[in-house]
Amino acid sequence: MSKLKSQTVSNQALCNDMPIQQQNHQQSRQENQYNLSSTDCKRQKSFFGDRFVTKLKNNFSIINENKLESQDMASAQMALEMLYKQQILEQEPIFEQDSMQFMNQSGFQYSQQNNINIHNSKIYNSILIDHKYFTISETLSNYYSKYVRKIQKVPFKVLDAPQLQDDFYLNLIDWSSQNTLSVALNSCVYLWNAQSSKVTKLLDLHNDQVTSVSWSLRGPHLAVGTKLGEVQIWDAIKLQRVRTYKGHIARVGTLCFSDNVLSSGSRDKLILQRDLRLKGNYFLKQQAHKQEVCGLKWSPDGQMLASGGNDNKLYIWSSHKQDKPIFRLCEHQAAVKAIAWSPHQHGLLASGGGTADKMIRFWNALEGKSLLKEDTGSQVCNLMFSKIENELISTHGYSQNQIVLWKCNNMKRISTLVGHTCRVLYLAMSPDGSTIVTGAGDETLRFWNIYPQNNQDCKQLYSPLNIPTIR
């Protein structure tokens, strides 16, 4: 793989199939309209030239690495986290009389005077309050400090990922149950072992481009979708290709497993179901979307499949009745790529819309009913439920490029993480659920420790790691 090769990859170059491209051109351009700056500009804005140091010019070199803070944050930030205790622990903090006050940058004070009720969530979560200047008594701070979850606001690791595509419709990273991260960079796929930090080149398609990757649920097999419509199965231990499936006539942008069944969604509007134990390219063809299929997720029990498309539609399919969807959900106003099933509540489905929609919606997939919606203010690129808490992680594109952690029962923001300078298009979670990795058009992978108290190897994670060079 060439070193930091700067080039602008246009969205037209990602598809050679002209009839299908013409059908989807307008909506695709809308979702990818934020890809305006050159790769060089993105690099310079993100790292102010640091990435051009010679030793950092190799693929997957460490760009920035932050260590755990030795002390707690300032009392103002701690006080804000105290107030979020209600959202995190679902308990009301107990405040003593005149024990706290709000102050903004202009020096205005908000206290319990003038009949202001501190317990009112609308007050202490108001956007008019500058939380940076929130103060609380030391006694109360010490009392609640053991309950507060401290979420690092900066990634503990940043890896260089040259040629990570800035395309809303692709799915280019995935984290396996065996703690290996797969990353697709143009025509290549690399494997990063999270325990040893060893990087291995799995494949190079040469005359094709990787458009999606997905790990099998338990085994060492990685499914790889390509721009030309192939789906390949690779053994990550032997570094060998096991199977090649045909059937699609356009790029395969999304893949997902359910036991031995692999589902693939393509720009040709089709969903193909393949059983790895059977011969043949596929055993079932499903067609309902009118444009590209860009999101696919099986429910945890393997009984339902959710599919999202560039036609703004969300479909729910049953494993017992596969010829047509059992529910057709049409509330989104833009492409539906972001889909997630709750591991905590049976039949709970979350979906997110693109730039013209910006909504996260919750569904009762058993009845096909809408439960809740939340306007996020920016393009929703990915959704993923926490494995540890009843919380939802979302990543966003135009225009805020942020990662948001939500409390599911009331959709309150627990934390907002920023750092990427482009749309956060890719998201994966570690097997233990403590860490997430995000990828963006700024050609970086950033690792965030969302649940530090559940990470037994916290000290190791925050220590310097030497990543081998990929040639």
C-alpha positions as a Markdown table, in Angstrom:
| # | Residue | x | y | z |
|---|---|---|---|---|
| 1 | Met | 0.0 | 0.0 | 0.0 |
| 2 | Ser | 1.5 | 3.4 | -1.0 |
| 3 | Lys | 2.5 | 5.8 | 1.7 |
| 4 | Leu | -0.1 | 8.6 | 2.3 |
| 5 | Lys | -1.0 | 8.8 | -1.4 |
| 6 | Ser | -3.1 | 12.0 | -1.7 |
| 7 | Gln | -6.0 | 11.7 | -4.1 |
| 8 | Thr | -9.6 | 12.8 | -4.2 |
| 9 | Val | -11.9 | 9.9 | -4.9 |
| 10 | Ser | -15.1 | 11.2 | -6.5 |
| 11 | Asn | -18.4 | 9.4 | -5.9 |
| 12 | Gln | -18.8 | 8.8 | -9.6 |
| 13 | Ala | -15.6 | 6.8 | -9.6 |
| 14 | Leu | -17.1 | 4.4 | -7.0 |
| 15 | Cys | -19.6 | 3.0 | -9.5 |
| 16 | Asn | -19.1 | 2.0 | -13.1 |
| 17 | Asp | -22.6 | 0.8 | -13.7 |
| 18 | Met | -24.1 | 3.8 | -15.6 |
| 19 | Pro | -27.8 | 2.8 | -15.6 |
| 20 | Ile | -27.9 | 2.2 | -11.9 |
| 21 | Gln | -25.7 | 5.3 | -11.3 |
| 22 | Gln | -28.2 | 7.5 | -13.1 |
| 23 | Gln | -31.1 | 6.2 | -11.0 |
| 24 | Asn | -29.4 | 6.9 | -7.8 |
| 25 | His | -27.3 | 9.9 | -8.8 |
| 26 | Gln | -29.4 | 12.7 | -7.2 |
| 27 | Gln | -29.8 | 11.0 | -3.8 |
| 28 | Ser | -26.2 | 9.8 | -3.7 |
| 29 | Arg | -24.9 | 13.2 | -4.4 |
| 30 | Gln | -27.0 | 14.6 | -1.6 |
| 31 | Glu | -25.6 | 12.2 | 1.0 |
| 32 | Asn | -22.0 | 12.6 | -0.2 |
| 33 | Gln | -22.2 | 16.4 | -0.8 |
| 34 | Tyr | -20.0 | 17.1 | 2.2 |
| 35 | Asn | -16.9 | 15.5 | 0.5 |
| 36 | Leu | -15.8 | 18.9 | -0.9 |
| 37 | Ser | -12.2 | 19.3 | 0.3 |
| 38 | Ser | -9.1 | 17.5 | -1.0 |
| 39 | Thr | -7.3 | 14.9 | 1.0 |
| 40 | Asp | -4.3 | 17.2 | 1.6 |
| 41 | Cys | -6.6 | 19.9 | 3.0 |
| 42 | Lys | -8.2 | 17.3 | 5.4 |
| 43 | Arg | -4.8 | 16.2 | 6.6 |
| 44 | Gln | -3.6 | 19.7 | 7.2 |
| 45 | Lys | -6.7 | 20.8 | 9.0 |
| 46 | Ser | -6.7 | 17.7 | 11.2 |
| 47 | Phe | -3.1 | 17.5 | 12.3 |
| 48 | Phe | -1.4 | 20.8 | 11.2 |
| 49 | Gly | 1.3 | 18.9 | 9.4 |
| 50 | Asp | 2.1 | 16.4 | 12.2 |
| 51 | Arg | 1.2 | 13.5 | 10.0 |
| 52 | Phe | 3.9 | 14.5 | 7.5 |
| 53 | Val | 6.7 | 13.6 | 10.0 |
| 54 | Thr | 8.7 | 10.8 | 8.3 |
| 55 | Lys | 8.0 | 8.2 | 11.0 |
| 56 | Leu | 4.3 | 8.7 | 10.8 |
| 57 | Lys | 4.0 | 8.3 | 7.0 |
| 58 | Asn | 3.4 | 4.6 | 7.2 |
| 59 | Asn | -0.1 | 3.0 | 7.2 |
| 60 | Phe | -1.6 | 2.6 | 10.6 |
| 61 | Ser | 1.1 | 4.6 | 12.4 |
| 62 | Ile | 0.1 | 6.2 | 15.7 |
| 63 | Ile | -0.7 | 9.8 | 15.2 |
| 64 | Asn | -1.8 | 10.8 | 18.7 |
| 65 | Glu | -2.1 | 8.8 | 21.9 |
| 66 | Asn | -3.4 | 10.2 | 25.2 |
| 67 | Lys | -2.9 | 8.7 | 28.6 |
| 68 | Leu | -5.4 | 8.5 | 31.4 |
| 69 | Glu | -5.6 | 11.6 | 33.5 |
| 70 | Ser | -4.0 | 11.1 | 36.9 |
| 71 | Gln | -6.6 | 13.3 | 38.6 |
| 72 | Asp | -10.3 | 13.9 | 38.3 |
| 73 | Met | -11.5 | 16.8 | 36.1 |
| 74 | Ala | -12.0 | 20.2 | 37.5 |
| 75 | Ser | -14.9 | 20.6 | 39.9 |
| 76 | Ala | -17.0 | 22.3 | 37.3 |
| 77 | Gln | -16.9 | 19.3 | 35.0 |
| 78 | Met | -17.4 | 17.0 | 37.9 |
| 79 | Ala | -20.5 | 18.9 | 39.0 |
| 80 | Leu | -22.0 | 18.5 | 35.5 |
| 81 | Glu | -21.4 | 14.8 | 35.6 |
| 82 | Met | -23.1 | 14.7 | 39.0 |
| 83 | Leu | -26.2 | 16.1 | 37.4 |
| 84 | Tyr | -26.1 | 13.4 | 34.8 |
| 85 | Lys | -26.3 | 10.9 | 37.6 |
| 86 | Gln | -30.0 | 10.9 | 37.1 |
| 87 | Gln | -29.6 | 9.8 | 33.5 |
| 88 | Ile | -26.9 | 7.3 | 34.1 |
| 89 | Leu | -28.1 | 5.7 | 37.3 |
| 90 | Glu | -31.7 | 6.7 | 37.1 |
| 91 | Gln | -31.5 | 8.3 | 40.5 |
| 92 | Glu | -32.2 | 11.8 | 41.7 |
| 93 | Pro | -29.2 | 13.6 | 43.2 |
| 94 | Ile | -29.8 | 15.0 | 46.7 |
| 95 | Phe | -28.9 | 18.7 | 46.8 |
| 96 | Glu | -28.4 | 20.6 | 50.0 |
| 97 | Gln | -29.7 | 24.1 | 50.4 |
| 98 | Asp | -27.6 | 26.7 | 48.6 |
| 99 | Ser | -25.1 | 24.0 | 47.7 |
| 100 | Met | -24.7 | 24.8 | 44.0 |
| 101 | Gln | -24.8 | 27.6 | 41.5 |
| 102 | Phe | -24.6 | 28.0 | 37.7 |
| 103 | Met | -22.3 | 30.5 | 36.2 |
| 104 | Asn | -21.8 | 31.3 | 32.5 |
| 105 | Gln | -18.9 | 33.1 | 30.8 |
| 106 | Ser | -20.6 | 36.5 | 31.2 |
| 107 | Gly | -20.6 | 36.1 | 35.0 |
| 108 | Phe | -24.3 | 35.6 | 35.4 |
| 109 | Gln | -25.2 | 33.4 | 38.4 |
| 110 | Tyr | -28.1 | 30.9 | 38.6 |
| 111 | Ser | -28.9 | 29.8 | 42.1 |
| 112 | Gln | -31.8 | 28.8 | 44.2 |
| 113 | Gln | -32.8 | 32.4 | 44.6 |
| 114 | Asn | -35.8 | 33.8 | 42.8 |
| 115 | Asn | -37.7 | 30.5 | 43.0 |
| 116 | Ile | -35.4 | 28.7 | 40.6 |
| 117 | Asn | -35.8 | 24.9 | 41.1 |
| 118 | Ile | -32.5 | 23.2 | 40.7 |
| 119 | His | -34.2 | 19.8 | 40.5 |
| 120 | Asn | -35.9 | 20.9 | 37.2 |
| 121 | Ser | -34.0 | 19.0 | 34.4 |
| 122 | Lys | -34.9 | 21.8 | 32.0 |
| 123 | Ile | -32.8 | 24.2 | 34.1 |
| 124 | Tyr | -29.6 | 22.3 | 34.6 |
| 125 | Asn | -29.7 | 20.8 | 31.0 |
| 126 | Ser | -30.5 | 24.2 | 29.4 |
| 127 | Ile | -28.4 | 25.2 | 26.5 |
| 128 | Leu | -28.3 | 28.7 | 28.0 |
| 129 | Ile | -26.1 | 27.4 | 30.8 |
| 130 | Asp | -22.4 | 27.2 | 30.2 |
| 131 | His | -21.7 | 23.9 | 31.9 |
| 132 | Lys | -18.0 | 24.6 | 32.0 |
| 133 | Tyr | -18.6 | 27.2 | 34.7 |
| 134 | Phe | -20.9 | 25.0 | 36.8 |
| 135 | Thr | -19.8 | 24.7 | 40.5 |
| 136 | Ile | -20.8 | 22.5 | 43.3 |
| 137 | Ser | -19.7 | 22.1 | 46.9 |
| 138 | Glu | -16.7 | 19.8 | 47.6 |
| 139 | Thr | -18.7 | 17.8 | 50.1 |
| 140 | Leu | -21.4 | 16.9 | 47.6 |
| 141 | Ser | -18.8 | 16.3 | 44.9 |
| 142 | Asn | -17.1 | 13.7 | 47.1 |
| 143 | Tyr | -20.4 | 12.1 | 48.0 |
| 144 | Tyr | -21.4 | 11.4 | 44.5 |
| 145 | Ser | -18.0 | 10.9 | 42.9 |
| 146 | Lys | -18.1 | 7.1 | 43.2 |
| 147 | Tyr | -21.2 | 6.9 | 41.1 |
| 148 | Val | -20.0 | 9.0 | 38.2 |
| 149 | Arg | -18.8 | 7.4 | 35.0 |
| 150 | Lys | -16.0 | 9.4 | 33.6 |
| 151 | Ile | -16.0 | 9.3 | 29.8 |
| 152 | Gln | -12.8 | 10.4 | 28.1 |
| 153 | Lys | -13.5 | 13.3 | 25.7 |
| 154 | Val | -10.5 | 12.5 | 23.5 |
| 155 | Pro | -9.6 | 9.2 | 21.8 |
| 156 | Phe | -6.9 | 7.2 | 23.5 |
| 157 | Lys | -5.6 | 6.1 | 20.1 |
| 158 | Val | -5.6 | 7.5 | 16.6 |
| 159 | Leu | -4.4 | 5.4 | 13.7 |
| 160 | Asp | -3.6 | 6.6 | 10.2 |
| 161 | Ala | -5.9 | 4.9 | 7.6 |
| 162 | Pro | -4.9 | 6.3 | 4.1 |
| 163 | Gln | -7.5 | 5.9 | 1.4 |
| 164 | Leu | -10.3 | 5.2 | 3.8 |
| 165 | Gln | -13.2 | 6.1 | 1.5 |
| 166 | Asp | -15.4 | 9.1 | 2.3 |
| 167 | Asp | -18.7 | 7.4 | 1.1 |
| 168 | Phe | -21.9 | 7.4 | 3.1 |
| 169 | Tyr | -23.1 | 4.1 | 1.6 |
| 170 | Leu | -20.1 | 1.9 | 2.4 |
| 171 | Asn | -19.3 | -0.2 | 5.5 |
| 172 | Leu | -15.5 | -0.5 | 5.8 |
| 173 | Ile | -14.7 | -1.5 | 9.3 |
| 174 | Asp | -15.8 | -4.3 | 11.7 |
| 175 | Trp | -14.6 | -5.8 | 15.0 |
| 176 | Ser | -14.7 | -9.5 | 15.4 |
| 177 | Ser | -15.6 | -11.6 | 18.4 |
| 178 | Gln | -12.0 | -12.7 | 18.5 |
| 179 | Asn | -10.8 | -9.1 | 19.0 |
| 180 | Thr | -9.5 | -8.4 | 15.5 |
| 181 | Leu | -10.4 | -5.2 | 13.7 |
| 182 | Ser | -10.8 | -5.4 | 9.9 |
| 183 | Val | -10.3 | -2.2 | 7.9 |
| 184 | Ala | -10.8 | -1.8 | 4.1 |
| 185 | Leu | -8.6 | 0.7 | 2.4 |
| 186 | Asn | -9.4 | 1.0 | -1.3 |
| 187 | Ser | -8.6 | -2.4 | -2.8 |
| 188 | Cys | -7.0 | -3.9 | 0.4 |
| 189 | Val | -8.2 | -5.3 | 3.7 |
| 190 | Tyr | -6.0 | -5.1 | 6.8 |
| 191 | Leu | -6.4 | -6.9 | 10.1 |
| 192 | Trp | -5.4 | -5.2 | 13.4 |
| 193 | Asn | -5.1 | -7.5 | 16.4 |
| 194 | Ala | -6.3 | -5.4 | 19.4 |
| 195 | Gln | -4.3 | -7.5 | 21.9 |
| 196 | Ser | -0.9 | -7.6 | 20.2 |
| 197 | Ser | -1.4 | -4.5 | 18.0 |
| 198 | Lys | -0.1 | -6.6 | 15.1 |
| 199 | Val | -1.2 | -5.5 | 11.6 |
| 200 | Thr | -1.7 | -8.1 | 8.8 |
| 201 | Lys | -2.6 | -7.5 | 5.2 |
| 202 | Leu | -5.3 | -10.0 | 4.4 |
| 203 | Leu | -6.0 | -9.3 | 0.7 |
| 204 | Asp | -5.5 | -7.0 | -2.3 |
| 205 | Leu | -8.1 | -7.1 | -5.0 |
| 206 | His | -5.9 | -5.2 | -7.5 |
| 207 | Asn | -8.6 | -4.6 | -10.2 |
| 208 | Asp | -11.5 | -4.2 | -7.8 |
| 209 | Gln | -12.4 | -2.2 | -4.7 |
| 210 | Val | -13.6 | -3.3 | -1.3 |
| 211 | Thr | -17.0 | -1.7 | -0.4 |
| 212 | Ser | -18.0 | -3.6 | 2.7 |
| 213 | Val | -16.6 | -6.0 | 5.4 |
| 214 | Ser | -18.4 | -8.1 | 8.0 |
| 215 | Trp | -17.1 | -10.8 | 10.5 |
| 216 | Ser | -19.0 | -14.1 | 11.1 |
| 217 | Leu | -20.5 | -14.2 | 14.6 |
| 218 | Arg | -18.1 | -16.8 | 16.1 |
| 219 | Gly | -15.7 | -18.1 | 13.5 |
| 220 | Pro | -12.6 | -16.6 | 12.0 |
| 221 | His | -14.3 | -15.9 | 8.6 |
| 222 | Leu | -14.5 | -12.4 | 7.1 |
| 223 | Ala | -17.0 | -11.5 | 4.4 |
| 224 | Val | -15.8 | -9.0 | 1.8 |
| 225 | Gly | -18.1 | -7.1 | -0.6 |
| 226 | Thr | -16.7 | -5.5 | -3.7 |
| 227 | Lys | -17.5 | -2.8 | -6.2 |
| 228 | Leu | -18.0 | -5.3 | -9.0 |
| 229 | Gly | -20.7 | -7.2 | -7.0 |
| 230 | Glu | -18.7 | -10.1 | -5.6 |
| 231 | Val | -18.9 | -11.4 | -2.1 |
| 232 | Gln | -15.8 | -13.2 | -0.9 |
| 233 | Ile | -15.3 | -15.3 | 2.3 |
| 234 | Trp | -11.8 | -15.2 | 3.8 |
| 235 | Asp | -10.2 | -17.3 | 6.5 |
| 236 | Ala | -8.5 | -14.7 | 8.8 |
| 237 | Ile | -6.2 | -17.4 | 10.4 |
| 238 | Lys | -5.0 | -19.0 | 7.2 |
| 239 | Leu | -5.2 | -15.7 | 5.3 |
| 240 | Gln | -6.9 | -17.6 | 2.4 |
| 241 | Arg | -10.0 | -17.1 | 0.4 |
| 242 | Val | -12.5 | -19.8 | 1.0 |
| 243 | Arg | -15.4 | -18.9 | -1.3 |
| 244 | Thr | -16.5 | -16.4 | -3.9 |
| 245 | Tyr | -20.2 | -15.6 | -4.4 |
| 246 | Lys | -21.8 | -14.1 | -7.5 |
| 247 | Gly | -25.3 | -12.7 | -8.0 |
| 248 | His | -25.1 | -8.9 | -7.7 |
| 249 | Ile | -24.4 | -6.7 | -10.7 |
| 250 | Ala | -23.3 | -3.6 | -8.7 |
| 251 | Arg | -21.3 | -2.8 | -5.6 |
| 252 | Val | -22.1 | -4.6 | -2.3 |
| 253 | Gly | -22.3 | -1.9 | 0.3 |
| 254 | Thr | -23.6 | -3.8 | 3.3 |
| 255 | Leu | -23.2 | -7.3 | 4.7 |
| 256 | Cys | -24.4 | -9.0 | 7.9 |
| 257 | Phe | -24.3 | -12.5 | 9.4 |
| 258 | Ser | -26.8 | -14.6 | 11.3 |
| 259 | Asp | -25.2 | -17.9 | 12.2 |
| 260 | Asn | -24.4 | -19.6 | 8.9 |
| 261 | Val | -26.5 | -17.2 | 6.8 |
| 262 | Leu | -24.8 | -14.2 | 5.2 |
| 263 | Ser | -27.0 | -11.4 | 3.8 |
| 264 | Ser | -25.7 | -8.9 | 1.3 |
| 265 | Gly | -27.3 | -5.7 | 0.1 |
| 266 | Ser | -26.3 | -4.0 | -3.2 |
| 267 | Arg | -26.7 | -1.0 | -5.4 |
| 268 | Asp | -28.7 | -3.3 | -7.7 |
| 269 | Lys | -31.5 | -3.0 | -5.1 |
| 270 | Leu | -31.4 | -6.7 | -4.2 |
| 271 | Ile | -30.8 | -8.5 | -0.9 |
| 272 | Leu | -29.3 | -12.0 | -1.4 |
| 273 | Gln | -29.3 | -14.7 | 1.3 |
| 274 | Arg | -26.5 | -17.2 | 1.3 |
| 275 | Asp | -25.9 | -20.2 | 3.5 |
| 276 | Leu | -22.2 | -20.9 | 3.8 |
| 277 | Arg | -22.9 | -24.7 | 4.2 |
| 278 | Leu | -24.7 | -24.9 | 0.8 |
| 279 | Lys | -23.5 | -24.8 | -2.7 |
| 280 | Gly | -24.7 | -22.2 | -5.1 |
| 281 | Asn | -24.4 | -18.4 | -5.0 |
| 282 | Tyr | -27.5 | -17.8 | -3.0 |
| 283 | Phe | -30.7 | -19.6 | -1.8 |
| 284 | Leu | -33.0 | -16.5 | -1.7 |
| 285 | Lys | -33.4 | -13.2 | -3.5 |
| 286 | Gln | -35.4 | -10.4 | -1.8 |
| 287 | Gln | -36.4 | -7.3 | -3.6 |
| 288 | Ala | -38.5 | -4.5 | -2.1 |
| 289 | His | -36.2 | -1.4 | -2.2 |
| 290 | Lys | -36.4 | 0.9 | -5.2 |
| 291 | Gln | -32.8 | 2.2 | -4.8 |
| 292 | Glu | -29.6 | 1.0 | -3.3 |
| 293 | Val | -29.7 | -1.2 | -0.2 |
| 294 | Cys | -27.2 | 0.5 | 2.2 |
| 295 | Gly | -28.2 | -0.9 | 5.7 |
| 296 | Leu | -28.7 | -4.5 | 6.8 |
| 297 | Lys | -28.9 | -5.9 | 10.4 |
| 298 | Trp | -30.2 | -9.2 | 11.8 |
| 299 | Ser | -31.9 | -9.2 | 15.2 |
| 300 | Pro | -30.0 | -10.9 | 18.0 |
| 301 | Asp | -32.3 | -14.0 | 17.9 |
| 302 | Gly | -31.9 | -14.3 | 14.1 |
| 303 | Gln | -35.7 | -14.1 | 13.6 |
| 304 | Met | -35.9 | -10.7 | 11.9 |
| 305 | Leu | -33.9 | -8.8 | 9.3 |
| 306 | Ala | -34.0 | -5.0 | 9.0 |
| 307 | Ser | -33.0 | -3.4 | 5.7 |
| 308 | Gly | -32.6 | 0.3 | 4.9 |
| 309 | Gly | -32.3 | 1.9 | 1.5 |
| 310 | Asn | -31.5 | 5.0 | -0.4 |
| 311 | Asp | -35.2 | 5.2 | -1.2 |
| 312 | Asn | -35.7 | 6.4 | 2.4 |
| 313 | Lys | -37.5 | 3.1 | 3.4 |
| 314 | Leu | -37.0 | 0.7 | 6.3 |
| 315 | Tyr | -38.2 | -2.8 | 5.8 |
| 316 | Ile | -38.5 | -5.6 | 8.4 |
| 317 | Trp | -38.3 | -9.2 | 7.1 |
| 318 | Ser | -39.2 | -12.4 | 9.0 |
| 319 | Ser | -37.0 | -15.5 | 8.8 |
| 320 | His | -40.3 | -17.5 | 8.6 |
| 321 | Lys | -41.8 | -15.5 | 5.7 |
| 322 | Gln | -39.0 | -14.4 | 3.5 |
| 323 | Asp | -40.7 | -13.7 | 0.2 |
| 324 | Lys | -41.8 | -10.1 | 1.2 |
| 325 | Pro | -41.3 | -7.8 | 4.1 |
| 326 | Ile | -43.7 | -8.0 | 7.0 |
| 327 | Phe | -43.5 | -4.3 | 7.7 |
| 328 | Arg | -42.8 | -1.3 | 5.5 |
| 329 | Leu | -41.7 | 1.8 | 7.5 |
| 330 | Cys | -41.7 | 5.1 | 5.6 |
| 331 | Glu | -41.2 | 7.9 | 8.1 |
| 332 | His | -37.6 | 8.7 | 7.3 |
| 333 | Gln | -37.0 | 11.5 | 4.7 |
| 334 | Ala | -33.5 | 10.4 | 3.6 |
| 335 | Ala | -31.4 | 7.3 | 3.1 |
| 336 | Val | -31.5 | 4.8 | 5.9 |
| 337 | Lys | -28.1 | 3.4 | 6.5 |
| 338 | Ala | -27.9 | 3.4 | 10.3 |
| 339 | Ile | -29.8 | 0.4 | 11.8 |
| 340 | Ala | -29.4 | -1.3 | 15.2 |
| 341 | Trp | -31.2 | -3.9 | 17.2 |
| 342 | Ser | -31.4 | -3.6 | 21.0 |
| 343 | Pro | -29.7 | -6.5 | 22.9 |
| 344 | His | -31.6 | -5.6 | 26.0 |
| 345 | Gln | -35.2 | -5.4 | 24.8 |
| 346 | His | -36.7 | -8.0 | 22.4 |
| 347 | Gly | -38.0 | -6.4 | 19.2 |
| 348 | Leu | -36.7 | -2.9 | 19.8 |
| 349 | Leu | -35.2 | -1.4 | 16.6 |
| 350 | Ala | -33.4 | 1.9 | 16.1 |
| 351 | Ser | -32.9 | 3.6 | 12.7 |
| 352 | Gly | -31.3 | 6.8 | 11.5 |
| 353 | Gly | -31.8 | 9.0 | 8.5 |
| 354 | Gly | -29.4 | 10.9 | 6.3 |
| 355 | Thr | -28.9 | 14.6 | 5.7 |
| 356 | Ala | -32.4 | 15.6 | 4.8 |
| 357 | Asp | -33.9 | 13.7 | 7.8 |
| 358 | Lys | -31.4 | 13.7 | 10.7 |
| 359 | Met | -33.8 | 11.7 | 12.9 |
| 360 | Ile | -33.2 | 8.7 | 15.1 |
| 361 | Arg | -36.4 | 6.6 | 15.4 |
| 362 | Phe | -37.3 | 3.7 | 17.7 |
| 363 | Trp | -39.6 | 1.0 | 16.5 |
| 364 | Asn | -41.5 | -1.9 | 18.0 |
| 365 | Ala | -40.5 | -4.4 | 15.2 |
| 366 | Leu | -42.9 | -7.0 | 16.5 |
| 367 | Glu | -45.8 | -4.8 | 15.6 |
| 368 | Gly | -44.3 | -2.4 | 13.1 |
| 369 | Lys | -45.1 | 0.6 | 15.3 |
| 370 | Ser | -43.2 | 3.8 | 15.9 |
| 371 | Leu | -42.2 | 4.4 | 19.5 |
| 372 | Leu | -40.0 | 7.5 | 19.7 |
| 373 | Lys | -38.1 | 9.9 | 17.5 |
| 374 | Glu | -35.3 | 12.3 | 18.2 |
| 375 | Asp | -34.0 | 15.1 | 15.9 |
| 376 | Thr | -30.2 | 14.9 | 16.1 |
| 377 | Gly | -29.4 | 18.0 | 14.1 |
| 378 | Ser | -27.1 | 16.3 | 11.7 |
| 379 | Gln | -26.8 | 13.3 | 9.3 |
| 380 | Val | -27.0 | 10.0 | 11.1 |
| 381 | Cys | -24.3 | 7.6 | 9.7 |
| 382 | Asn | -24.3 | 4.8 | 12.3 |
| 383 | Leu | -26.2 | 3.4 | 15.3 |
| 384 | Met | -25.1 | 0.8 | 17.8 |
| 385 | Phe | -26.6 | -0.3 | 21.1 |
| 386 | Ser | -24.2 | -0.7 | 24.1 |
| 387 | Lys | -23.6 | -4.2 | 25.2 |
| 388 | Ile | -23.3 | -3.1 | 28.8 |
| 389 | Glu | -25.9 | -0.4 | 29.5 |
| 390 | Asn | -29.3 | 0.5 | 27.9 |
| 391 | Glu | -27.6 | 3.2 | 25.9 |
| 392 | Leu | -27.3 | 4.0 | 22.2 |
| 393 | Ile | -24.2 | 5.2 | 20.3 |
| 394 | Ser | -24.7 | 7.3 | 17.2 |
| 395 | Thr | -22.2 | 8.8 | 14.7 |
| 396 | His | -22.9 | 11.8 | 12.6 |
| 397 | Gly | -21.9 | 13.5 | 9.4 |
| 398 | Tyr | -22.9 | 16.9 | 8.0 |
| 399 | Ser | -22.6 | 19.1 | 9.7 |
| 400 | Gln | -21.4 | 18.2 | 13.3 |
| 401 | Asn | -19.1 | 15.2 | 12.6 |
| 402 | Gln | -19.6 | 13.9 | 16.2 |
| 403 | Ile | -20.2 | 10.8 | 18.2 |
| 404 | Val | -23.1 | 10.9 | 20.7 |
| 405 | Leu | -23.9 | 8.6 | 23.6 |
| 406 | Trp | -27.7 | 8.5 | 24.5 |
| 407 | Lys | -29.7 | 7.2 | 27.4 |
| 408 | Cys | -32.3 | 5.1 | 25.7 |
| 409 | Asn | -35.3 | 5.5 | 28.0 |
| 410 | Asn | -35.5 | 9.3 | 27.5 |
| 411 | Met | -33.0 | 10.0 | 24.7 |
| 412 | Lys | -30.9 | 12.3 | 26.8 |
| 413 | Arg | -27.3 | 13.0 | 25.7 |
| 414 | Ile | -24.9 | 11.4 | 28.1 |
| 415 | Ser | -21.7 | 12.5 | 26.3 |
| 416 | Thr | -20.7 | 14.1 | 23.0 |
| 417 | Leu | -17.3 | 13.2 | 21.5 |
| 418 | Val | -15.6 | 15.3 | 18.8 |
| 419 | Gly | -12.3 | 14.9 | 17.0 |
| 420 | His | -13.0 | 13.9 | 13.4 |
| 421 | Thr | -12.8 | 16.6 | 10.9 |
| 422 | Cys | -15.1 | 14.8 | 8.4 |
| 423 | Arg | -18.2 | 12.7 | 8.5 |
| 424 | Val | -18.0 | 9.8 | 11.0 |
| 425 | Leu | -19.1 | 7.2 | 8.5 |
| 426 | Tyr | -17.8 | 4.0 | 10.2 |
| 427 | Leu | -18.4 | 2.5 | 13.6 |
| 428 | Ala | -17.4 | -0.8 | 15.4 |
| 429 | Met | -17.4 | -2.0 | 19.0 |
| 430 | Ser | -14.9 | -4.2 | 20.8 |
| 431 | Pro | -16.1 | -7.7 | 21.9 |
| 432 | Asp | -16.3 | -6.7 | 25.6 |
| 433 | Gly | -18.3 | -3.6 | 24.7 |
| 434 | Ser | -16.0 | -1.2 | 26.5 |
| 435 | Thr | -14.4 | 0.5 | 23.5 |
| 436 | Ile | -15.6 | 1.8 | 20.1 |
| 437 | Val | -13.6 | 2.7 | 17.0 |
| 438 | Thr | -14.8 | 5.3 | 14.5 |
| 439 | Gly | -13.6 | 6.0 | 11.0 |
| 440 | Ala | -14.1 | 9.1 | 8.9 |
| 441 | Gly | -13.2 | 10.8 | 5.6 |
| 442 | Asp | -10.3 | 12.4 | 7.4 |
| 443 | Glu | -8.6 | 9.0 | 6.9 |
| 444 | Thr | -8.2 | 8.2 | 10.6 |
| 445 | Leu | -9.4 | 5.6 | 13.0 |
| 446 | Arg | -10.1 | 6.9 | 16.5 |
| 447 | Phe | -10.5 | 4.6 | 19.6 |
| 448 | Trp | -12.8 | 5.8 | 22.4 |
| 449 | Asn | -13.1 | 4.2 | 25.9 |
| 450 | Ile | -16.8 | 4.5 | 26.6 |
| 451 | Tyr | -17.0 | 2.2 | 29.6 |
| 452 | Pro | -13.5 | 2.5 | 31.3 |
| 453 | Gln | -14.6 | 0.8 | 34.6 |
| 454 | Asn | -15.5 | -2.3 | 32.6 |
| 455 | Asn | -12.1 | -2.5 | 30.9 |
| 456 | Gln | -9.8 | -4.8 | 32.8 |
| 457 | Asp | -6.9 | -3.9 | 30.5 |
| 458 | Cys | -7.3 | -0.1 | 30.9 |
| 459 | Lys | -3.6 | 0.4 | 31.8 |
| 460 | Gln | -2.5 | -1.5 | 28.8 |
| 461 | Leu | -4.9 | 0.3 | 26.5 |
| 462 | Tyr | -3.5 | 3.7 | 27.5 |
| 463 | Ser | 0.1 | 2.8 | 27.3 |
| 464 | Pro | 2.2 | 3.5 | 24.1 |
| 465 | Leu | 1.8 | 0.8 | 21.4 |
| 466 | Asn | 4.2 | 0.2 | 18.6 |
| 467 | Ile | 2.2 | -0.5 | 15.4 |
| 468 | Pro | 4.1 | -2.4 | 12.7 |
| 469 | Thr | 4.5 | -0.7 | 9.3 |
| 470 | Ile | 2.4 | -2.0 | 6.5 |
| 471 | Arg | 4.3 | -2.1 | 3.2 |
